[in-house]
Amino acid sequence: MLNEKEEFLAYTGRIDYKTADKHTYLGRFNFEMLTKFIGLTRVLTIVARGYMFENGEADIGRARQALCAWCSVPNKKADQPKKEGQSETDFRYLHEQFPELVDSNGNGWFYTFVQNTIKFIKDNPDKVSKYDQKKPEKLKGFAAAWRKKVMQYQVPLYSSKTQGSFLIHFDDILADALEQGELQNKDFELSPELTEQLILSTPKGVKPEVLLTLYKYYIANKQDNTDWVILPVTNFDAYFGTTAFGRRYLQLLNEAKNIKTETSCGMSRFLFVF
């Protein structure tokens, strides 16, 4: 969450399933991200930034193509040709430009990741929890749901056809990527005194590394015009390889004297007070 360059590789590189276990086979994802597509705003923004500034200058067109390749869903043989004005979801034509993001059959990085995850669970029941062994059933309709989501991403930001609230569009992602700039490694060392202070203030039931990471994320992302920082809860869950951060840790952290969190309209934010 602090080293954005490392995070980019986690969203675009190859995952070594041969050495994976119940703590690592999902990488920087969790099942809420695979079934409900929660937390993908940060993922897509990281991917866009990685390709937008690859040559030093902002290339919005290249970043959009990278997003399309990453999100690609292969067409089925029975699929009818797209009607005029209907969004495409199979971007196999981008394979030569982004071979790491989409293959020649239209399987995008995310689609491939989900298929590999399903296969890993089925082939290695001893390496996943009993709870996770049931997950492939919930992912049966993934392709259709993801295809619909990818079509939604491509709807122009101010289209009159847009329905619903809090929808994500590629236009939103590209705007955020342009504003945030090149990927950075924002990690840094805390002083021994501050480290000790944070560890001592960590509520019972929360791992000290959680509060230490959260503090560094706060300092690295705080803007001058506000004391609050947006908290990507689902992405922190995936980073720590658990669902405990959003469901348990945040509630416990709210009881600490030096941190406050708020959630409104599905968005969480937090601040530190010393």
Beta strands, then each sheet from edge to edge (+ up, - down):
strand 1: 229-230
strand 2: 259-264
strand 3: 267-272
sheet 1: 1+ 3- 2+
end
